[in-house]
């Protein structure tokens, strides 16, 4: 299974934020969309970082003035991106090995989605559930 | 008025399509003990089951046995099948909104992706889906022509469709007779002069999508020697590291099985089925009359993407492979339905977890849902559609709770039937289908095969006295 199969059921919208916005604005977006990370993009739409709940918690431990800080000061700059054709298995592995929970997905230079570790685990579980169901059906009906 | 879902006011659901995703959705709707739900399932063909009937290979009857589960779901008195009724032709979205509280699209991925290389439209180059639909007796494809008088065939892709096609091309007349391959296709395949079948994978043995049972099956064909080139069966360093660190026994076994095929010597069977790795077609080449005679392949090397996938990259080594027939199986896409938002990038209905999304507002459209391949794209096995459809049905039930459903003018079981009858007097019910099914099975019994399919809509209707 590939990343595109996950993105297919996630609509078209990718939730992004500009680097000069505040953490307060970012936190509101995370709450509004019930998500764990925002892709930080410049004004041309190019990803320049990722801002996760974890980044915010880490920053909050360092300073009380967290809410007024700029996204650019708190975000993770080094981002690992994926493509729609990446295998879900390898992405799961990369997320586990590198301790990352979100991977923005780029297609021909364009940001087309983001997958979370939750998405990846769900896709894997459904794949296994489907295989088990098919095997059971073959045993009981075949 | 009370919320639908009661004896006096049942929740009325229309499902478009009757493949696995459609049936699993109906099943989960019927499992809601506290709700009374009526399901009308529509299909443009008189026969149900989608790709289980028209896609799953005819020598895989065990996989097709899932239809018994579907029969069980269809036996619910609140289930109806309206076959031979096409969305967008006999019934429109506005009609459905008149009769149902919720509409679910489960129409599958009906077209194939193109390779995007020169020569793709030469005579002799076909989508694998057409061949699959043809040998499975799909009425729309029964008249397709494939030149089986050539000696060499290439199937592009290593998914299960590609493997099915390659295997079907290698079956002996005796093996074919035990399947429910359409009669005209059996006749054509029996006269096939094909000697070489190549399956072409862009990546290596460790990345192949086919399953271990499929490799085993290929290795045991009565009429074909299966083979892998020893140099292509060897893992490159990246793949070796991936396999070693994965601790995935199925994957280790897959590589071993493919390497075992590489050690085999020809035993003199009439055909040879060769699985090739790390090659991509770059051009199909024809003769003066526009007939395919060979293909140009580029050798690939693997590299690791940022996200960790081993992906193919073309090298500057090329080769030519003489082939008279090519079947491409490099991906599938859904076909847009009239009035339903489509996500062109992924070739699916625009959706979030199965709720159809309005592209302008990015919000769900009330009362419209999707499941199966038209929702997530082509992936998984038959059973994968179960969790997929359950997810969609959970959204439907959640929306029902919130009162976010359609407000049909005529939400009644009998009104819907009257209206369908008016639009398509020759609709086929589930009881009608069961008659057809019985006739097919009996015709099969007479000649020792699982079934002999009807392959013309007119023949089906005639058998029903229409």
Interface residues (C-beta under 8 A of the other chain):
Chain A: X1 X2 X3 X4 X5 X7 X8 X9 X10 X11 X12 X13 X80 X81 X82 X83 X84 X85 X86 X87 X90 X91 X93 X94 X97 X103 X107 X112 X125 X126 X127 X129 X130 X131 X132 X133 X134 X135 X137 X138 X141 X142
Chain B: X61 X62 X63 X65 X66 X68 X69 X207 X242 X246 X305 X306 X307 X308 X309 X310 X311 X343 X345 X346 X348 X350 X351 X352 X353 X354 X357 X359 X362 X375 X376 X377 X379 X380 X381 X382 X383 X384 X385 X386 X387 X388
